[in-house]
Amino acid sequence: MSDKLPGEDRRDGHAPPGVSRRGFLSTTAAGGVAAGVLPSALTAEQAGASIKQIVASGGHSSALSVTVNGRRHQVTIDNRTSLLDLLRERLALPGTKKGCDQGACGACTVLVDGSRVNACLTLAVRCRDAEVTTIEGLASDDGELHALQRTFVEQDAFQCGYCTPGQIMSGVACIREGHTGSREEIREWMSGNLCRCGCYVKIVNAIAQTARAGRS
């Protein structure tokens, strides 16, 4: 069977402005596929527009009032925003570190109403009207370091320093909670904070020394 439709030039093998059989079939098939795909594409586009309208109307956002390190902040955030991202990205407080972002390393530990939490697992909207303290808020207004911060320096309880803010915040809570009766107890209650450099002995030393001095 010839591969040409009626009207094609059969003398020199060059197709005039006609359409070959193969071209005709290919065009028809492509048209059929397009006819089946376009409605779905339009539906997806319409769905996307609807989602944008919901977001724009405030359906996924909330106004939040929160006190961080003694300063009141009024912000509007996506309801899915973590406390960690609020602190780092919106309030310019990068001292709280993002480590595993899964609540396993403790690098993002902060205090919320005096209790230690993993900021990466805490929704910012749950901190409405709460008092949040980060590593930046431990030092006094005149710049004097917190007692545990000074002891960390004295004990050389850090190497790379990435986990140090979380270690100190957790250590402050550990002392305030009264979990410093022994080195074993300190290790147990600090077990949620990992140190990749392996400074655990000196970290325990710093917390124990601060607790003995009655400073928290």
Order of alpha helices (4+ residues) and beta strands (2+ residues): alpha-beta-beta-beta-beta-beta-alpha-alpha-alpha-alpha
